[in-house]
Amino acid sequence: MRLFSNATCLRILSVLIMLNYKILGGRLLFLALLWLPVASIAQPKVMVLGDSLSAGYGINYQSGWVNLLEQQLKPKFPDAVMVNASISGDTSTGALARLPQLLRTHKPDLVIIEIGGNDGLRGLTPKRLKQNISTMVELIEANSKALLIQMRIPLNYGKKYTEKFEGVYTEVSEDFDITLAPFILEEFVTDPEYMQADRIHPKVNAQPLIVEKILPFILGELSVEKPEAEKQTAD
């Protein structure tokens, strides 16, 4: 995470360069050039690896919760960057296949995993779902932090399958000791005022509610005030 803003880093660099010519005859320039890259990569970068719920299906992309979240992070983290790596219709298998390249390209500090809904709708076995998400967490936690979001599926898939499917998220969060955030549509998933006609995807007016729900968990992961964010789990 960034300890200094871009403006502060530039001011420090300017002072170092001035001292370089006035005092040390060139030796400090090397240190100044080393300082700038280290400061610039320290800004918090948050990547969302998700499906249509995060990709903004059926609404203007700029109105989606991921874009709104970046705006909410700015007061506390002015240099925060959001990377939306979500694809409508994606599954845990597809997200896992994309993840290594995404990590190499973006080098995020935090990855929010919002995936699995389409796996449930297609009847993927909970065992395979757990394998996929566990591998994602392993890849992410090697150099970053993972935040897992609980996913839910309609009850008409049967109580036994539904319980096993939803239980995967609790199991993975406990296995890797990572934060489990609640299902982002929890309070209004059955309310037509907030859901599109397909009753699967949220409307524009639901996006701020999603941000309100997820923001405390993200701030906890990015907090520089605590040595370790307190682990939170969904009920």
N, C-alpha and C positions, 0 to 999 in steps of 0.2 A: 504494500500500500504506500501511497505517496506521503512522505513526511513534509515536503515543501511544495508549494504551488509552482507552476511554470514561471510566473513572474518573479518569485523569490529566487528560483534557480538561476534565472537570467541575471538578476542583480548580483548574486554571488559570483557568477562567472565573469561579469564585467569588472568587479573588484579584483578578482584574481588576475585577469589579463593586465589591468593597470599596474598591479604589483610586479607582474612578470617583467615588464619593460623598465620600471623605475628602480626595482630593487635587485631582482634575482637574475637579470640578464638572460631570460629565456627558459630557465629551468622550471618555472611554475606553470608555463603554458601546457606542458604535458599533463600535469595534474589537473588543470582546468578542463582539458579535453576528456580526461577520464571521468570527471565528475558529472558532466552533462548527460551522457548516456545513462548512467546509473540512476540519476534523478528522473529522467524522462520515462523510464520503464517502470517506475514505482507507482504510477497512478493506478487506482483500482479499476480493473477491467472485469466486467461481469458478463458471462455468456449464458444465454438461455438455449438449452437443447430441448426442443419441444415439438409438438404437433400443431394441429390447426387452432387449438385453444390459445397458443402463444403466437402463432403466425398471423393472427388477425383475420381469420376466415370470415368472409361476408361483410367486413367493415373496412373503412379506410385504414391503411397501414399505420398512419401517423396517430390514429385514435386508439391503437391497441395498447394493452397494458404494459408491454415491454417498453415502448416509447415513452409512455407516461411515467414509468418507473425511473427512467433516466433523469427526467425532470425533477422528480422527488428526491433523488440522490444528490443533486447538485448543491443544495445548501450546506450539506455536511461534507460532501466530497466534490468540490468544484471541478476536479479533473476526471471524474468518473466517466467511464465509457461502457456503453451497453452494446453487446453483439448479439443480434437475434439470429440464431442458427436453427430456427424452427421451420419445419416444412409441413404443410397440410397433408394429412394422410399418412404421415410417417409412423413407423413402428419402432419398437426397441431394437429389432434386428437392423433396421435401416439406420437408426441413430448411432448404434454401435459401430457400424461400418464407416460412418462419416467422422466419428469422433477423433481418431488419431490425427487425421489431417487438420481438423479444426483446432486441436490443441497446439499443433506445430505452427499453424498460421497465426493464431490470435494470442496464444500464451496468456490465457485468462487467469485472474487471481481467484475467481469463484465461478463455478459452473452450476447453474440451476437445471436440474433434470426434471422436466415435465413431459413424461412419455409413458406410454403403455395403454392408453385408452383404446387405441385402434387394435392393439393386441387382444384386449379383452373382447372387443366386438367380433374379432375373427376367431375367438376360441383358442388362442394360444395357451398351452399348458402353463400353469403357474410356475412349474419347475424351470421351464425354458425362460420365462419372463425373468425369474430371479437370477438365472445365470447371466442373461444379457445385462441387466441393471447392475449386478455385482461387478461384472467386468468393466462397465463404464466407470463405476466408482473407483475401482482399482487404478484405471488409467488416469483419472482426474486427480486422485489423491497423491499420485507420484510426485506432482509438482504444483498442485493447486488445492482448492477446497471444493467439496461437492455439497450441494444442498438439494435434497430430494423432496419432491412434492407428491403427496398422496394422490392416487388416482382412484376413480370409482367407475363402476359400470352399472347399467340398469339391472334391477332385481329380477327381470324376466329371464336372465341367464341361469337362474337357479341359485338357491341359497348356498349350496355347497361350493359351487364354482366361484360365486361372488365373494364368499368369505376367504377362500384360498387366494383368489386373485388380489384382493385388497390387503390381505395379510402379508403379501410379498414385501410391500413397502416398509412395514414395521420391522420385518425380519432383516431386510438389508440395512436399514438405519441402525439397528442394534448390532448387527454383525460388524459394521465398520465404524460404529460410534459417530455417526453423522446426524445432522439435524434433519428431522422430518417435518415439513410444513404441511398444513391441512390442504385438502382439496380446494382449489381456488374458486370453485362454483358452489361451494357447500350450502350457503344460505339462500341461494336463489335459483338453483338448478331446475326447480319445478315451477318457477314463477314466469309466466309468459311476458310480464312487463320487462324482464331482463334477458329473456332467451329468444333467439331467432325462431322462425317457424319450424325449423327441423328439430327443435327442442334439445339440441346438442351443443350449439355454439352460442356464446353470449353476445348480446347487442352492445352497441357503443356505450349506452348508459351504465352497463355493468363493468366496464373496464376500470373506472376509478375505484370501484368496490374491490376488485381483484388486487389493485395496487395497495389499497388500505390493508388488506389481509396479509399480503406477502411481504410488505416493506419492513415490518419489525424483525422478521427472520433474516432478511438480507442485511439490515443494519447490524444485527447481532454478529453475523459472520464477518462483516467488514470493520467492526468496531476496533478503534485503536486505543480506546479507553480501558478495555479489559484485556488481560493477558490471554484469556480464552473465552469465547462467547459461550454463554450458558446454553446447554443443549435443550432444545424445545422439541416436543413431539406433538403430533395431532392427536386429538381425542379419538 
